[in-house]
Amino acid sequence: MVWSAVLLAMVVSQTVICSLIAVAAIIDQDYQGPEQELGSAYTGPALAFSVIITIAVLLWVMNSALNQRRHQLALMVLQGALPWQLLAWNLLIVIGLFILSVAGTCLLLPVITPLTFAMVTNPLDLHLTYTGSHLFDSPGKGLAFSAAPIFISTLLTIRSLSKIRPMEALRQSQNPPKRIGVFRFLLGLVCLIGAGCMLLIPAFALATNPPASQMSSDAAADRMTVFLAFAMGGMFLLIFSLAAFAPYLLPGFTAIWTRIVALPSRTWRLAGQQAVGSIQRQGATIIPMTAGLSLLMTVGGGLSTMITTLLVAFPHTPGTVPATTDMFASLLALTGPPMIIAITGAIAGTLITSKGRGLDLALTYVSGAGIGQLRVLGALDGIITMITSTLFSLVITLLCTSSLTFMLSRFMGKAQMSVQWGAWIVVVLIASLLGAAATGIQALTTRFENSVSVISHAIGE
């Protein structure tokens, strides 16, 4: 199940990226207007977001998958395996998965590309005809974007796991290490500092630039787009810093909000206590979902803030506020492909951590919990995971939107931040339902009468 989850993430991310590259080529082939490289202009932002989300998802999914094999790697070390042998063996597995994912991508590409073409062209009123003549010119570039994070993550993870002490690893069950290495700590610190620079420095640099009142409308619009780009860059750096510091941040953050939301239920209290211990495994689910939700809500909140600011700054000037009737369709074209990759990464993370959840439920059963309580605990596991991811996304989105508002206030003289609270409520509800379904199904299909066998198998008895 672990390797099938990795394969799923690889196939979907590669297919989405390859289809976007193919759509750009198809648009350029059919478009006969004055604009050059129109396809790259329209698919470029979605492709850039998809590549960044793919890097985050594949790095984290591969890291989580390899961490699930700590027992097997420890046993191989006990039998005399050298670090280079562990690396070579796991690289062979990854290469085999990559070859399978390439085959899957080639099969799915003719089906997915027309849908991506419609998603990109319909909101823009481009009356173009889909043709599949350049369909298979794209896999080379698309596969390169996914191959790099896969093999980099494999090298880094196996390098760290090859240094484990076998006895210690065998006693650690399925839990990943609670400490992070020096390289990962420094990388997270660099990403955090970079995020602060991208979110703050542009606003203070505006002191040496002319205000919006002294610029043409086109130049002012271009400057506002640059501000949104800085906010998006800071968002991605915050996500990578979250991924780096996840072993420290996720358990503590989960403990805080589950204690604040103190529902009068013994099952909820038990679920909160278990979540603090098991949430480190859920990072494979939380990080991809956080990346996707942050992207969607930061783009939506940023565009809404820019429109609201224009309304506040120029209340009586006609034609200053762009039309918003097709905003949802344009937002879908921009963030739809990377959201698909992020959701797939969350599904892959759920599959990877299923064995650990099954062991938790088995241990709870033998300690005296009832079957009905275990079913509810299984659903609450997914709900807590998804709400944790949503809360992290909310914090990241608020930071980035606040930074964009500060930039606009320095540039326009006044600005108004727009927070889509209604959309956030819908996101929390949908994410909670998806999380409850994902983990609740496992709890419903589990035969708890075999819990002793599950525990015995986990501890090697």
C-alpha positions in Angstrom: 0.0 0.0 0.0 2.9 2.4 0.7 4.5 2.0 -2.7 1.1 2.1 -4.4 0.5 5.5 -2.7 3.8 6.8 -4.0 3.0 5.5 -7.5 -0.3 7.3 -7.4 1.3 10.6 -6.4 3.9 10.2 -9.2 1.4 9.4 -11.9 -1.0 12.2 -11.1 1.6 14.9 -10.7 3.4 13.9 -13.9 0.2 13.7 -15.9 -1.0 17.2 -14.7 2.3 18.8 -15.5 2.7 17.1 -18.9 -0.9 18.0 -19.9 -0.2 21.7 -19.1 2.9 21.7 -21.2 0.9 20.0 -24.0 -1.9 22.5 -23.7 0.6 25.4 -24.1 1.9 23.8 -27.3 -1.6 23.2 -28.7 -2.7 26.8 -28.0 0.4 28.2 -29.8 -0.2 25.9 -32.7 -3.9 26.9 -33.2 -3.7 30.6 -32.3 -3.1 32.9 -35.2 -3.4 36.3 -33.5 -0.7 39.0 -32.9 0.3 37.8 -29.4 3.4 35.5 -29.3 3.6 32.4 -27.2 0.0 32.8 -25.9 -0.1 29.3 -24.6 2.9 29.8 -22.3 1.5 33.0 -21.0 -1.9 31.5 -20.1 -0.6 28.1 -18.7 2.6 29.5 -17.1 1.2 30.5 -13.7 -0.7 27.2 -13.3 2.4 25.2 -14.5 4.7 27.1 -12.0 2.3 26.4 -9.2 1.9 22.8 -10.2 5.7 22.3 -10.3 6.2 23.8 -6.8 3.3 21.8 -5.3 4.7 18.6 -7.0 8.1 19.2 -5.4 6.5 19.6 -2.0 4.2 16.6 -2.4 6.7 14.2 -3.8 9.5 15.2 -1.4 7.2 14.6 1.6 5.4 11.5 0.3 8.7 9.8 -0.6 10.2 10.8 2.7 7.2 9.3 4.6 7.2 6.1 2.5 10.9 5.5 3.2 10.4 6.2 6.9 7.7 3.5 7.1 10.5 1.0 6.1 12.7 1.8 9.2 12.1 -1.8 10.5 13.1 -3.4 7.2 16.2 -1.2 6.8 17.2 -1.9 10.4 17.0 -5.6 9.8 19.1 -5.3 6.7 21.7 -3.4 8.6 21.7 -6.1 11.3 22.4 -8.6 8.5 25.4 -6.7 7.3 24.0 -4.3 4.7 26.2 -1.3 3.9 24.9 2.2 3.4 25.6 2.1 -0.4 23.7 -1.2 -0.6 20.6 0.3 1.1 20.8 3.2 -1.2 21.2 1.1 -4.3 18.3 -1.2 -3.3 15.9 1.6 -2.7 16.9 3.5 -5.8 16.1 0.3 -7.8 12.6 0.3 -6.3 12.1 4.0 -7.0 13.4 3.6 -10.6 10.9 0.7 -11.1 8.1 2.9 -9.7 9.2 5.8 -12.0 9.1 3.5 -15.1 5.6 2.4 -14.1 4.5 6.0 -13.6 5.8 7.0 -17.0 3.7 4.3 -18.6 0.7 5.4 -16.6 1.2 9.0 -17.6 1.4 8.1 -21.3 -1.9 6.2 -21.0 -3.7 9.0 -19.1 -2.3 11.9 -21.1 -4.8 11.6 -24.1 -7.7 11.6 -21.6 -6.6 14.4 -19.2 -5.2 16.9 -21.8 -8.6 17.7 -23.4 -10.0 18.4 -19.9 -7.1 20.6 -19.0 -7.4 22.4 -22.4 -11.1 23.2 -21.7 -10.2 24.3 -18.1 -7.6 26.8 -19.4 -9.4 28.2 -22.5 -13.0 28.4 -21.5 -12.6 31.2 -18.8 -10.5 33.2 -21.3 -13.1 33.0 -24.2 -10.4 31.6 -26.5 -12.2 30.0 -29.4 -9.6 27.4 -30.2 -9.8 23.8 -31.4 -8.2 21.0 -29.5 -5.8 18.9 -31.5 -3.6 16.1 -30.2 -0.7 16.4 -32.7 1.7 17.8 -30.1 0.4 15.7 -27.2 3.5 13.5 -26.7 6.0 16.3 -27.1 5.5 17.2 -23.5 6.5 14.1 -21.4 10.2 14.8 -21.5 9.9 18.2 -19.7 7.1 17.1 -17.4 8.9 13.9 -16.2 12.0 15.9 -15.4 10.1 18.1 -13.0 8.8 15.1 -11.1 12.0 12.9 -11.3 14.2 15.5 -9.6 12.3 15.7 -6.3 11.8 11.9 -6.2 15.4 11.0 -6.5 16.6 13.9 -4.3 14.2 12.9 -1.5 15.3 9.2 -1.8 19.0 10.1 -1.6 18.5 12.4 1.4 16.2 10.0 3.3 18.3 6.9 2.7 21.4 8.8 3.7 19.8 9.6 7.1 18.3 6.2 7.6 21.5 4.4 6.8 23.0 5.9 9.9 20.3 4.6 12.2 21.2 2.2 15.1 19.4 -1.0 14.3 18.2 -1.8 17.8 16.9 1.7 18.3 15.1 1.6 15.0 13.4 -1.7 15.8 12.1 -0.3 19.0 10.6 2.8 17.4 7.8 0.9 15.7 6.3 2.9 12.8 7.0 6.3 14.2 9.3 8.7 12.3 12.2 10.3 14.2 11.2 13.2 16.4 14.4 15.2 15.7 15.5 16.8 12.4 19.0 16.9 11.1 21.2 20.0 10.8 20.7 20.3 7.1 17.0 20.1 7.3 17.0 22.7 10.2 19.1 25.1 8.3 17.0 24.6 5.1 13.8 25.4 7.1 15.5 28.4 8.7 16.5 29.8 5.3 13.0 29.3 3.9 11.5 31.1 6.9 13.9 34.0 6.6 13.3 34.1 2.8 9.5 34.2 3.4 9.9 37.2 5.8 12.0 39.0 3.2 9.5 38.4 0.4 6.5 39.5 2.6 8.1 42.6 4.1 10.9 44.0 2.0 8.8 45.0 -1.1 6.5 47.2 1.1 9.5 49.1 2.6 11.2 49.4 -0.8 8.2 51.4 -2.1 9.5 54.5 -0.2 11.9 55.1 -3.1 9.3 54.5 -5.9 6.5 56.8 -7.2 3.0 56.2 -5.8 0.2 54.9 -7.8 -1.2 58.4 -8.4 1.9 59.3 -10.4 1.8 56.2 -12.6 -0.3 55.1 -15.6 -3.1 52.6 -15.0 -1.2 49.9 -16.9 2.0 50.5 -14.9 0.0 50.5 -11.6 -1.7 47.2 -12.5 1.6 45.6 -13.3 3.0 46.8 -10.0 0.0 45.3 -8.1 0.6 42.0 -10.0 4.2 42.0 -8.8 3.0 42.5 -5.2 0.8 39.4 -5.5 3.7 37.5 -6.9 5.8 38.4 -3.8 3.0 37.3 -1.6 2.7 33.9 -3.4 6.5 33.4 -3.2 6.4 34.1 0.6 3.5 31.6 0.9 5.5 28.8 -0.8 8.5 29.5 1.4 6.3 29.3 4.5 5.0 25.9 3.3 8.6 24.6 2.9 9.6 25.9 6.3 6.5 24.2 7.8 7.5 20.9 6.1 11.1 21.2 7.5 9.9 21.9 11.1 6.9 19.6 11.0 8.1 17.2 13.7 8.3 20.1 16.1 5.2 22.1 14.9 2.5 19.5 14.2 2.2 17.8 17.6 2.2 21.0 19.6 -0.2 22.8 17.3 -2.6 19.9 17.3 -2.4 19.7 21.1 -3.3 23.4 21.5 -6.3 23.5 19.3 -7.8 20.2 20.4 -7.6 21.4 24.0 -9.2 24.8 23.1 -12.0 23.0 21.4 -12.9 21.0 24.5 -16.0 19.1 23.4 -17.8 17.4 26.3 -17.1 13.9 25.1 -14.7 11.2 26.4 -14.2 10.0 22.8 -13.1 13.5 21.7 -10.6 13.8 24.6 -9.2 10.3 23.7 -9.0 11.3 20.0 -7.1 14.5 20.9 -4.6 12.6 23.1 -4.0 10.0 20.4 -3.7 12.7 17.7 -0.8 14.4 19.5 1.1 11.1 19.5 0.3 10.0 15.9 0.2 13.4 14.2 3.8 13.1 13.2 2.8 10.3 10.8 0.0 12.5 9.4 2.6 15.0 8.1 2.4 13.1 4.8 -1.2 14.1 4.6 -1.1 17.6 6.3 1.8 19.0 4.2 0.3 18.4 0.7 -3.2 19.5 1.9 -1.8 22.6 3.5 0.1 23.5 0.3 -3.0 23.1 -1.9 -5.4 25.0 0.4 -2.9 27.8 1.0 -2.4 28.2 -2.8 -6.2 28.3 -3.4 -7.1 30.7 -0.6 -4.1 33.0 -1.0 -4.8 33.5 -4.7 -8.5 34.0 -4.0 -7.9 36.3 -1.1 -5.2 38.2 -2.9 -7.3 38.9 -5.9 -10.3 39.9 -3.7 -8.0 42.2 -1.7 -6.8 43.9 -4.9 -10.3 44.4 -6.2 -11.5 45.7 -2.8 -8.5 48.1 -2.6 -9.3 49.5 -6.1 -12.9 50.1 -5.0 -11.7 51.9 -1.9 -9.0 53.9 -3.6 -11.0 54.9 -6.7 -14.7 54.8 -5.6 -16.0 57.1 -8.3 -13.7 56.3 -11.2 -15.4 54.1 -13.8 -13.5 51.2 -15.3 -10.9 50.8 -12.5 -12.3 47.6 -11.1 -12.0 44.5 -13.3 -15.0 42.4 -14.0 -15.5 39.6 -11.5 -18.2 37.5 -13.2 -15.7 34.9 -14.4 -13.4 35.2 -11.4 -14.2 31.7 -10.1 -13.6 30.1 -13.5 -10.3 32.0 -13.8 -9.3 31.0 -10.3 -10.1 27.4 -11.2 -8.0 27.5 -14.3 -5.1 29.0 -12.2 -5.2 26.7 -9.2 -7.2 23.7 -10.4 -4.2 21.6 -11.7 -2.0 22.2 -8.6 -5.0 21.5 -6.3 -5.5 18.1 -8.0 -1.8 17.3 -7.3 -2.2 18.4 -3.6 -5.4 16.4 -3.0 -3.7 13.3 -4.6 -0.7 13.9 -2.2 -3.1 14.0 0.7 -4.7 10.7 -0.4 -1.3 9.1 -0.8 -0.3 10.3 2.7 -3.5 8.7 4.1 -2.6 5.4 2.5 1.0 5.6 3.7 -0.1 6.1 7.3 -2.9 3.5 7.3 -0.8 0.9 9.0 0.0 3.2 11.9 -3.7 4.1 12.3 -4.6 0.4 12.3 -2.1 -0.3 15.1 -3.4 2.7 17.1 -7.0 1.4 16.9 -5.9 -2.2 17.8 -4.1 -0.9 20.9 -7.1 1.1 21.9 -9.4 -1.9 21.4 -7.3 -4.2 23.7 -7.2 -1.5 26.3 -11.0 -1.7 26.7 -12.6 0.6 24.1 -15.9 -0.4 22.6 -16.4 -1.1 18.9 -18.7 2.0 18.4 -16.1 4.2 20.1 -13.4 2.9 17.8 -15.5 3.7 14.7 -15.9 7.2 16.0 -12.2 7.5 16.8 -11.3 6.3 13.3 -13.4 9.2 11.8 -12.1 11.7 14.3 -8.6 10.9 13.2 -9.2 12.2 9.7 -11.2 15.2 11.0 -8.4 16.3 13.3 -5.8 15.8 10.6 -7.8 17.9 8.1 -8.6 20.7 10.6 -5.0 20.9 11.5 -4.1 21.3 7.9 -6.8 23.9 7.4 -5.7 25.9 10.4 -2.1 26.0 9.1 -3.4 27.1 5.7 -5.5 29.8 7.4 -2.4 31.2 9.3 -0.3 31.1 6.1 -3.0 32.8 4.0 -3.6 35.5 6.6 0.1 36.3 6.8 0.4 36.5 3.0 -2.8 38.5 2.5 -1.8 40.9 5.3 1.6 41.4 3.6 -0.2 42.1 0.3 -2.5 44.6 1.9 0.5 46.4 3.5 2.2 46.6 0.1 -1.0 48.0 -1.5 -1.5 50.5 1.3 2.0 51.9 0.8 1.5 52.0 -3.0 -2.1 53.2 -3.3 -2.2 55.3 -0.1 -5.1 53.2 1.3 -6.0 49.5 1.1 -8.6 47.1 2.6 -7.9 43.5 3.4 -10.5 41.0 2.2 -10.8 37.7 4.1 -13.2 35.2 2.6 -14.6 33.8 5.8 -17.6 32.2 4.1 -15.2 30.3 1.8 -13.1 29.2 4.7 -16.1 27.8 6.5 -17.0 25.8 3.4 -13.3 24.6 3.1 -13.3 23.4 6.7 -16.5 21.5 6.3 -15.5 19.8 3.1 -12.0 19.0 4.4 -13.5 17.5 7.6 -16.0 15.4 5.7 -13.2 14.1 3.4 -11.0 13.4 6.3 -13.7 11.6 8.2 -14.5 9.5 5.1 -10.9 8.6 4.4 -10.0 7.3 7.9 -13.6 6.3 8.9 -13.8 3.8 6.1 -10.7 2.0 7.4 -12.2 1.9 10.9 -15.5 0.5 9.5 -13.7 -2.2 7.6 -11.3 -3.2 10.4 -12.1 -6.4 12.3 -11.0 -5.5 15.8 -11.3 -9.2 16.9 -7.9 -9.6 15.2 -6.3 -6.7 17.2 -4.0 -9.0 19.1 -2.6 -10.4 15.9 -2.1 -6.9 14.5 -0.1 -5.9 17.6 1.9 -9.1 17.7 2.8 -8.6 14.0 3.8 -5.0 14.7 6.2 -5.9 17.5 7.5 -9.0 15.7 6.1 -11.7 18.0 
